[in-house]
Amino acid sequence: MNNGYYRQDSYEPAYMPVQNNIPSMPIEPSNSESKYQYAEAVINSNIGRKASIHMSFPDSIEWRDKIFNGIIEASGKDYILIKDEQNKQFLLWNIYINFIEFND
């Protein structure tokens, strides 16, 4: 007797969920992109080199413009860690950097 119900084993949904295919291999950058597209990549490729980092601090009266000299130890998306000649470490925020000179 069919009373308007369907059988569980014969039911097919009206739509099939979409499965996103995620590539298993990383996508290579196109020719217009390069590994030196971002400042972070340039700084990371110069870890261990001596640099002069020119910075401006617009909210500071004492440190309006400052140059930090030292060896680049690490860097990230928003910072650079350097060590000067007296083994003093400085964590410098990228938003204040004007430009960087590599000295060697």
N, C-alpha and C positions, 0 to 999 in steps of 0.2 A: 504494500500500500504506500503511495507517495502522498505525503501530507505537506509538501512544500519545503521539506528539509532536504539537504544534500548529504551525500555520503562523505565522510571525512577523507577517505582515500582517493576520491575522484575530484576533489576541489582543486582548482588552479586559481591563484590570485589574478586579479585584473591587471596588475602591474608587477614587474619584477624589480627588486631594488637594484640600483646602479652600483656597481663595484668600481671603485677608483683603482686603476692600475698604477702602482707606484714603481718606477723603474728601480731595478736592483743595483744598477751601476750609476755612479754620479754622472751628471750631465756635464760635458766639457764646455767651457766658455766659448762663445763665438769669437770670430776674429776681431770684432770691434772691442771685445773685453780683453783685459790683460791682467796678469797677476799683480801689477802695480797700479791698479785702478784706484785704490784707496790708500790714504796716508798710512793706515795701520799696516798694510802689507809692505810699504817702503820702510817703515821704521822697524818692523820685525826682521826684514832682510839685513838690517844694519846693527843688530844686537851685537855687542862686544866692541863696537867702534866708538871712538871719541867724537863728541858732538857739542856744538854750541846751540842751545835752544833759546831763542829770543821770544820773550813773552810780554804781554801787557795785561795789567790788572786794573781795569777802569774804575773800580770802586775803592781802590787803595791810594792813599796819599803818599805813604812811605815807599811802596813798591809799584809805582806807576808802570815803569818799563824796567825789565830785569833780564839779564842773560845768565843762564845756568850752563856751566861747563862741566862735562863729565863723560863717563862711559855708560852707554845705554845697556841696562841689565835686563829689562823686560818692557813689554808694552801690551796694551789691550785696545779695545775699541775706543776708550775715552781717557786713557792715561799713558804716561811714560815713566818708568822708574830708572833713575840714573844714580851713579855714585861718583862723587867728586874726588879730588886728590887727597883730601883729609879723611877718606872713607865715610863721608857723610852721605846718606841716601836722601834723595828727593823724589817724592811722588808728584808728578806734574800733570795737571788736567789739560787735555787737548783743546778745550774751548778757549784757553788763554794763549795758545801758541800762535805767534805771528809767522815764524819760519824757523827752519833748522839748518845749520851748517854742519857738514861732516868734515872733521878736521884732518883725518889721515888718509 
